[in-house]
């Protein structure tokens, strides 16, 4: 019986691993290509360069067109890799992929430390990786989210081995990489308060002191408060919350149900309690963030990591063959659903897998050359195109658009610049869903014309 159970689990794990291998290959092959994957990539690149060259990493509010609402550590980490590879976008992609691999290894290590079988731990790590590949574009993307999670999970490994103080330091460090990584330190503190109040006190002391020291160092270095820098205006709506949550539920709803069943049958198991508590806190934090404009599925990654740990524990404790089969299906079917939803006609072309990004790279090269050929300032909604074209950073279209939409800043200055034809060339993702508001759009259409459109968006020149 046990051999049959292990064979079923290892077979499902092998199939999931094979699928993830294809996804990782495609993502890794895209790393060196000058193909824009997400608006965040160019935005991160410009701030990384500012950090490396001693520029204004946090521009003055209300003055220029660029905004920085991220903590500083990722820019310096990517900057170190940039000194080796030369391109900060490539460096950020490499660091992100290495962080993801570390996360998968950490999920396995943590699951094993919690008493899970090796096969169950490997399956849990691959389930998380498969979800990222099927439902998000964060695999090997220049963004600090996964780097922050890697540091967070290093802290959890320390915590489970009784080193509450160093664990708190690591989790605090992660918050200075990405500020939405609140779930794990909060869940850890609550869990320690339930099982070991002395360790909870150590954790709270180390975390609070290191957090205050970090905030003081930030103010001393940059002359502003970090919390104020993070609090940029943006629109919040229930529709945005529902949209992001619905995508996450396709991936994780059955896993959430399995975690609740696991807790119900193992209420005295401290590791199960931790997994369930981590998932609950992570869902609460993610729901609080998800209503904000521009917030992506990344705020739900903590919840997915927690559920992956619960998956490893549930599969280990499930000894009936039918129950284990149903549990494996509960984890695998949502991933297959995500693959079906993400699939398009390009997947059927063998060149998509043999030469990833070849057509996209050709389009991007043409547009980068087009941007570079027009002397003078350029405005790009996809900032990576302007970065690769050698243009200085001018406008953060998302954050400025949100400031305009909420009334935190006036759009008159930017509209006047556009009306005066100060930009030699402009690139926008689209003109129908325009990020910078009606006044700026009206000035744009009066002063500029569409030169061409392609997969990179709309490129415009003065009339």
VOKOL-775400 format. One line per 3 residues: number of its first residue (from 1); their letters; for each residue x, y, z of C-alpha. Coordinates in Angstrom, 1 decimal, always signed. Example, Ala and Ser with C-alpha at 12.3 -4.5 7.8 and 13.67 -1.06 7.14 Angstrom:
BEGIN
1) as) +12.3 -4.5 +7.8 | +13.7 -1.1 +7.1
# end
This chain:
BEGIN
1) xxx) +0.0 +0.0 +0.0 | +2.7 +2.5 +1.0 | +4.6 +1.7 -2.2
4) xxx) +1.5 +2.4 -4.3 | +1.0 +5.7 -2.5 | +4.6 +6.7 -3.1
7) xxx) +4.5 +5.7 -6.7 | +1.3 +7.8 -7.3 | +2.9 +10.8 -5.6
10) xxx) +6.2 +10.5 -7.4 | +4.5 +10.0 -10.7 | +2.4 +13.2 -10.3
13) xxx) +5.5 +15.0 -9.1 | +7.5 +13.9 -12.2 | +4.7 +15.0 -14.6
16) xxx) +4.5 +18.4 -12.8 | +8.3 +18.7 -12.9 | +8.4 +18.0 -16.6
19) xxx) +5.8 +20.7 -17.3 | +7.7 +23.2 -15.1 | +11.0 +22.4 -16.9
22) xxx) +9.5 +23.6 -20.2 | +8.2 +26.8 -18.5 | +11.5 +27.5 -16.9
25) xxx) +13.4 +26.9 -20.1 | +11.2 +29.5 -21.9 | +11.5 +32.0 -19.1
28) xxx) +15.3 +31.6 -18.8 | +15.8 +31.9 -22.6 | +14.0 +35.3 -22.5
31) xxx) +16.5 +36.7 -19.9 | +19.2 +38.1 -22.2 | +16.7 +39.4 -24.9
34) xxx) +15.8 +43.0 -25.2 | +12.1 +42.2 -25.1 | +9.9 +44.2 -22.6
37) xxx) +8.1 +41.7 -20.3 | +6.4 +44.2 -17.9 | +6.4 +48.0 -17.3
40) xxx) +8.1 +47.4 -14.0 | +11.3 +46.3 -15.7 | +12.4 +49.6 -17.2
43) xxx) +11.2 +51.4 -14.0 | +13.4 +49.2 -11.9 | +16.3 +49.6 -14.3
46) xxx) +16.3 +53.4 -14.1 | +16.2 +53.3 -10.3 | +18.9 +50.7 -10.2
49) xxx) +21.1 +53.0 -12.3 | +20.3 +55.9 -10.0 | +21.4 +53.8 -7.0
52) xxx) +24.6 +52.7 -8.8 | +25.6 +56.2 -9.9 | +24.6 +58.1 -6.7
55) xxx) +21.7 +59.8 -8.4 | +18.3 +60.7 -6.9 | +16.9 +57.3 -6.0
58) xxx) +13.9 +59.0 -4.5 | +13.0 +62.1 -6.6 | +11.4 +65.0 -4.9
61) xxx) +7.6 +64.7 -4.7 | +5.7 +66.9 -7.1 | +8.8 +68.0 -9.0
64) xxx) +9.8 +65.6 -11.8 | +8.1 +62.9 -13.8 | +9.6 +59.9 -12.0
67) xxx) +8.4 +58.4 -8.8 | +9.9 +55.7 -6.5 | +7.5 +53.9 -4.1
70) xxx) +9.7 +50.8 -3.4 | +12.1 +50.2 -0.6 | +15.8 +50.6 -1.6
73) xxx) +17.6 +47.3 -1.1 | +16.6 +45.6 -4.3 | +18.1 +48.4 -6.4
76) xxx) +21.4 +47.9 -4.8 | +21.3 +44.1 -5.0 | +20.5 +44.3 -8.7
79) xxx) +23.2 +46.9 -9.1 | +25.8 +44.5 -7.8 | +24.7 +41.9 -10.4
82) xxx) +24.6 +44.6 -13.1 | +28.4 +45.2 -12.5 | +28.9 +41.7 -13.8
85) xxx) +26.3 +41.4 -16.6 | +26.1 +45.1 -17.7 | +22.4 +45.4 -18.2
88) xxx) +20.2 +46.1 -15.1 | +17.2 +44.5 -16.6 | +19.1 +41.3 -17.4
91) xxx) +20.6 +41.4 -13.9 | +17.1 +41.8 -12.3 | +15.8 +38.9 -14.3
94) xxx) +18.7 +36.7 -13.3 | +18.3 +37.6 -9.6 | +14.5 +37.0 -9.8
97) xxx) +15.0 +33.5 -11.4 | +17.7 +32.6 -8.9 | +15.4 +33.8 -6.1
100) xxx) +12.6 +31.6 -7.4 | +14.8 +28.5 -7.4 | +15.9 +29.3 -3.9
103) xxx) +12.2 +29.6 -2.9 | +11.4 +26.2 -4.3 | +14.3 +24.7 -2.4
106) xxx) +13.2 +26.5 +0.7 | +9.7 +25.2 +0.5 | +11.1 +21.7 +0.2
109) xxx) +13.5 +22.3 +3.2 | +10.8 +23.8 +5.4 | +8.3 +21.1 +4.5
112) xxx) +10.9 +18.5 +5.5 | +11.6 +20.3 +8.7 | +7.9 +20.2 +9.4
115) xxx) +7.9 +16.4 +9.0 | +6.7 +16.1 +5.4 | +7.8 +13.3 +3.2
118) xxx) +10.4 +14.2 +0.6 | +8.1 +13.4 -2.3 | +5.4 +15.6 -0.8
121) xxx) +7.8 +18.4 -0.3 | +9.1 +18.2 -3.9 | +5.5 +18.2 -5.1
124) xxx) +4.6 +21.3 -3.0 | +7.6 +23.2 -4.3 | +6.7 +22.3 -7.9
127) xxx) +3.0 +23.2 -7.3 | +4.1 +26.7 -6.3 | +6.4 +27.0 -9.3
130) xxx) +3.7 +25.7 -11.6 | +1.3 +28.3 -10.3 | +3.7 +31.1 -11.0
133) xxx) +4.3 +29.8 -14.5 | +0.6 +29.2 -15.3 | -1.0 +32.3 -13.7
136) xxx) +1.7 +35.1 -13.6 | +4.6 +36.6 -15.6 | +6.9 +37.0 -12.6
139) xxx) +9.2 +34.1 -13.5 | +12.5 +35.6 -14.5 | +11.1 +39.1 -14.6
142) xxx) +13.0 +42.1 -13.3 | +11.0 +42.7 -10.1 | +12.0 +42.5 -6.5
145) xxx) +9.0 +40.4 -5.3 | +10.6 +37.0 -5.5 | +14.0 +38.2 -4.1
148) xxx) +12.1 +39.5 -1.1 | +10.3 +36.2 -0.6 | +13.6 +34.3 -0.8
151) xxx) +15.0 +36.4 +2.1 | +11.7 +35.9 +4.0 | +11.9 +32.1 +3.7
154) xxx) +15.5 +32.1 +4.8 | +14.1 +33.7 +7.9 | +11.5 +31.0 +8.3
157) xxx) +14.1 +28.2 +8.0 | +15.9 +29.9 +10.9 | +12.7 +30.3 +12.9
160) xxx) +11.8 +26.7 +12.7 | +15.2 +25.8 +14.0 | +14.7 +27.9 +17.1
163) xxx) +16.6 +31.0 +16.0 | +13.9 +33.6 +16.5 | +16.2 +36.6 +16.6
166) xxx) +18.1 +36.0 +13.3 | +14.7 +35.0 +11.7 | +13.2 +38.4 +12.7
169) xxx) +16.3 +40.2 +11.2 | +15.9 +38.3 +7.9 | +12.2 +39.0 +7.7
172) xxx) +12.7 +42.7 +8.5 | +15.4 +42.8 +5.8 | +12.8 +41.4 +3.3
175) xxx) +10.5 +44.3 +4.1 | +13.2 +46.7 +2.9 | +13.3 +44.8 -0.4
178) xxx) +9.5 +44.7 -0.9 | +7.1 +46.4 +1.5 | +4.1 +44.0 +0.9
181) xxx) +5.9 +41.1 +2.7 | +4.0 +41.5 +5.9 | +2.3 +38.2 +6.1
184) xxx) +5.2 +35.9 +7.2 | +6.5 +38.0 +10.0 | +3.0 +38.6 +11.3
187) xxx) +2.1 +34.9 +11.1 | +5.4 +34.0 +12.7 | +4.8 +36.3 +15.7
190) xxx) +1.3 +35.0 +16.2 | +2.4 +31.4 +16.0 | +5.3 +32.0 +18.5
193) xxx) +2.9 +33.7 +20.9 | +0.8 +30.5 +20.8 | +3.6 +28.0 +21.4
196) xxx) +6.6 +29.9 +23.0 | +6.1 +33.4 +24.5 | +9.7 +33.8 +25.3
199) xxx) +10.7 +33.2 +21.6 | +7.8 +35.5 +20.6 | +9.3 +38.3 +22.7
202) xxx) +12.8 +37.7 +21.2 | +11.2 +37.8 +17.7 | +9.3 +40.9 +18.4
205) xxx) +12.3 +42.7 +20.0 | +14.7 +41.9 +17.2 | +12.1 +42.7 +14.5
208) xxx) +11.0 +46.0 +16.0 | +14.6 +47.2 +16.8 | +15.9 +46.3 +13.3
211) xxx) +12.9 +47.9 +11.7 | +13.4 +51.2 +13.5 | +17.1 +51.2 +12.8
214) xxx) +16.3 +50.5 +9.1 | +13.9 +53.4 +9.0 | +16.4 +55.7 +10.7
217) xxx) +19.2 +54.7 +8.2 | +16.8 +55.3 +5.3 | +16.0 +58.9 +6.6
220) xxx) +19.7 +59.6 +7.2 | +20.7 +58.3 +3.7 | +17.9 +59.8 +1.6
223) xxx) +16.6 +62.7 +3.7 | +13.0 +61.5 +3.7 | +10.8 +59.0 +5.5
226) xxx) +10.4 +55.6 +3.9 | +6.8 +55.2 +4.9 | +6.0 +58.5 +3.2
229) xxx) +7.8 +57.5 +0.1 | +5.9 +54.2 -0.1 | +2.5 +55.9 +0.3
232) xxx) +2.0 +57.1 -3.2 | -1.6 +57.9 -4.2 | -3.6 +55.3 -6.2
235) xxx) -7.2 +54.4 -6.9 | -8.7 +51.6 -4.8 | -11.9 +49.7 -5.9
238) xxx) -13.8 +46.6 -5.1 | -13.7 +45.7 -8.8 | -9.9 +45.5 -8.8
241) xxx) -10.0 +43.4 -5.6 | -12.6 +41.0 -7.1 | -10.6 +40.7 -10.4
244) xxx) -7.3 +39.8 -8.7 | -8.9 +37.6 -6.1 | -10.8 +35.6 -8.7
247) xxx) -7.5 +34.8 -10.6 | -5.9 +33.6 -7.4 | -8.9 +31.5 -6.5
250) xxx) -8.6 +29.6 -9.7 | -5.1 +28.6 -8.7 | -5.6 +28.2 -4.9
253) xxx) -9.3 +27.7 -3.9 | -9.0 +23.9 -3.7 | -5.7 +24.2 -2.0
256) xxx) -7.3 +26.5 +0.6 | -10.1 +24.0 +1.2 | -7.5 +21.2 +1.6
259) xxx) -5.6 +23.4 +4.2 | -8.8 +23.9 +6.2 | -9.5 +20.2 +6.2
262) xxx) -5.9 +19.5 +7.3 | -6.2 +21.9 +10.2 | -9.6 +20.4 +11.2
265) xxx) -8.1 +17.0 +11.5 | -4.7 +18.1 +13.0 | -5.6 +20.9 +15.3
268) xxx) -2.9 +20.0 +17.8 | +0.0 +19.8 +15.3 | +2.1 +22.9 +15.7
271) xxx) +3.3 +22.8 +12.1 | -0.1 +22.4 +10.7 | -1.3 +25.3 +12.9
274) xxx) +1.6 +27.4 +11.5 | +0.8 +26.6 +7.9 | -2.9 +27.4 +8.3
277) xxx) -2.1 +30.6 +10.3 | +0.4 +31.7 +7.6 | -2.2 +31.1 +4.9
280) xxx) -4.9 +33.0 +6.8 | -2.8 +36.1 +7.5 | -1.4 +36.0 +3.9
283) xxx) -4.9 +36.0 +2.5 | -5.9 +38.9 +4.7 | -2.9 +41.0 +3.8
286) xxx) -3.3 +40.2 +0.1 | -7.0 +41.2 +0.2 | -6.0 +44.5 +1.8
289) xxx) -3.5 +45.3 -1.0 | -5.5 +43.9 -4.0 | -7.9 +46.7 -4.4
292) xxx) -5.2 +49.1 -5.4 | -4.7 +50.0 -9.1 | -1.6 +48.4 -10.6
295) xxx) -1.5 +45.6 -7.9 | -0.9 +42.2 -9.5 | -1.1 +38.6 -8.3
298) xxx) +2.3 +39.0 -6.6 | +0.5 +40.1 -3.4 | -1.0 +36.6 -3.2
301) xxx) +2.4 +34.8 -3.4 | +2.7 +34.5 +0.4 | -0.7 +32.8 +0.5
304) xxx) +0.4 +30.4 -2.2 | +3.7 +29.6 -0.4 | +1.7 +28.9 +2.8
307) xxx) -0.7 +26.6 +0.9 | +2.3 +24.8 -0.7 | +3.6 +24.0 +2.8
310) xxx) +0.1 +22.8 +3.8 | +0.0 +20.7 +0.7 | +3.2 +18.9 +1.7
313) xxx) +1.8 +18.2 +5.2 | -1.6 +17.1 +3.8 | -0.1 +14.7 +1.3
316) xxx) +2.1 +13.2 +4.0 | -0.8 +12.6 +6.4 | -3.1 +11.3 +3.7
319) xxx) -2.7 +7.5 +3.8 | -5.9 +6.3 +2.0 | -5.2 +5.8 -1.7
322) xxx) -8.5 +7.4 -2.9 | -8.0 +10.4 -0.6 | -4.5 +11.0 -1.8
325) xxx) -5.6 +10.7 -5.4 | -8.4 +13.2 -4.9 | -6.0 +15.5 -3.1
328) xxx) -3.4 +15.4 -5.9 | -6.2 +16.2 -8.4 | -7.3 +19.2 -6.3
331) xxx) -3.8 +20.6 -6.7 | -3.2 +19.6 -10.3 | -6.5 +20.5 -12.0
334) xxx) -6.2 +24.2 -11.2 | -2.7 +24.3 -12.8 | -4.1 +22.7 -15.9
337) xxx) -6.9 +25.2 -15.9 | -4.3 +28.0 -15.7 | -2.4 +26.6 -18.6
340) xxx) -5.5 +26.4 -20.7 | -6.4 +30.0 -19.9 | -2.9 +31.2 -20.7
343) xxx) -2.4 +29.2 -23.9 | -2.6 +30.9 -27.2 | -1.9 +30.0 -30.8
346) xxx) +1.8 +30.8 -30.5 | +2.2 +27.8 -28.1 | +1.5 +25.5 -31.1
349) xxx) +4.4 +26.8 -33.0 | +7.5 +24.8 -32.4 | +9.6 +28.0 -32.7
352) xxx) +7.9 +29.3 -29.6 | +9.8 +26.7 -27.6 | +12.9 +26.3 -29.8
355) xxx) +13.6 +30.0 -30.2 | +11.7 +31.8 -27.4 | +11.0 +35.5 -28.0
358) xxx) +12.5 +35.7 -31.5 | +9.6 +37.5 -33.1 | +9.2 +39.8 -30.0
361) xxx) +12.9 +40.6 -30.0 | +12.8 +41.6 -33.7 | +9.8 +44.0 -33.0
364) xxx) +11.5 +45.4 -30.0 | +14.8 +45.9 -31.8 | +13.0 +47.9 -34.5
367) xxx) +11.2 +50.1 -31.9 | +14.3 +50.6 -29.8 | +16.2 +51.8 -32.9
370) xxx) +13.2 +54.0 -33.8 | +13.3 +55.6 -30.4 | +17.1 +56.0 -30.4
373) xxx) +17.0 +57.6 -33.9 | +15.0 +60.7 -32.7 | +17.2 +63.0 -30.7
376) xxx) +15.8 +64.6 -27.7 | +13.6 +63.5 -24.7 | +11.4 +60.5 -25.1
379) xxx) +8.3 +59.4 -23.1 | +7.7 +55.7 -22.8 | +5.0 +53.9 -21.0
382) xxx) +7.0 +50.8 -21.4 | +10.1 +52.3 -19.8 | +12.4 +49.4 -20.8
385) xxx) +12.2 +50.5 -24.4 | +13.4 +54.0 -23.6 | +16.1 +52.5 -21.4
388) xxx) +17.5 +50.3 -24.1 | +17.2 +53.2 -26.5 | +19.6 +55.2 -24.3
391) xxx) +17.0 +57.8 -23.3 | +17.0 +59.3 -19.8 | +14.0 +58.7 -17.5
394) xxx) +11.3 +61.3 -18.0 | +7.9 +60.1 -17.0 | +6.5 +57.3 -14.8
397) xxx) +3.2 +57.0 -16.6 | +1.5 +54.7 -14.0 | +2.3 +56.6 -10.8
400) xxx) +1.8 +60.0 -12.4 | -1.5 +58.8 -13.9 | -2.6 +57.7 -10.4
403) xxx) -1.5 +61.0 -8.9 | -3.5 +62.8 -11.6 | -6.6 +60.6 -11.1
406) xxx) -6.7 +61.0 -7.3 | -6.1 +64.8 -7.5 | -2.7 +64.5 -5.6
409) xxx) -0.9 +66.2 -8.5 | -2.0 +68.5 -11.3 | -1.6 +67.3 -14.9
412) xxx) -1.1 +70.8 -16.2 | +2.7 +70.7 -16.3 | +2.9 +67.5 -18.3
415) xxx) +0.1 +68.6 -20.6 | +2.0 +71.8 -21.2 | +5.2 +69.9 -22.0
418) xxx) +3.4 +67.7 -24.5 | +1.5 +70.7 -26.0 | +4.9 +72.4 -26.5
421) xxx) +6.3 +69.4 -28.3 | +9.1 +68.9 -25.8 | +9.2 +65.1 -26.5
424) xxx) +10.9 +64.0 -29.6 | +9.1 +60.6 -29.6 | +6.6 +58.9 -27.5
427) xxx) +5.5 +55.3 -26.8 | +2.2 +54.2 -25.2 | +0.8 +50.8 -24.6
430) xxx) -2.5 +52.0 -26.1 | -4.5 +55.3 -26.6 | -7.9 +53.9 -25.7
433) xxx) -7.0 +53.0 -22.2 | -4.8 +56.1 -21.6 | -3.0 +56.2 -18.2
436) xxx) -2.4 +60.0 -18.0 | -5.9 +61.3 -18.1 | -8.0 +63.3 -20.6
439) xxx) -6.2 +66.6 -20.5 | -2.8 +65.0 -21.3 | -4.4 +62.9 -24.0
442) xxx) -6.1 +65.9 -25.6 | -2.7 +67.7 -25.7 | -1.1 +64.6 -27.1
445) xxx) -3.5 +64.2 -30.0 | -3.3 +67.9 -30.9 | +0.5 +68.0 -31.0
448) xxx) +1.5 +64.4 -32.0 | +0.6 +61.8 -34.6 | +0.8 +58.0 -34.6
451) xxx) +3.8 +56.9 -36.6 | +3.1 +53.2 -36.3 | +1.6 +50.5 -34.0
454) xxx) +2.9 +47.0 -33.2 | +3.1 +44.6 -30.3 | +5.0 +47.2 -28.3
457) xxx) +2.1 +49.6 -28.5 | +1.7 +53.0 -30.2 | +4.7 +55.1 -31.2
460) xxx) +4.2 +58.8 -32.0 | +6.0 +61.7 -33.5 | +5.3 +65.5 -33.5
463) x) +2.9 +66.7 -36.2
# end
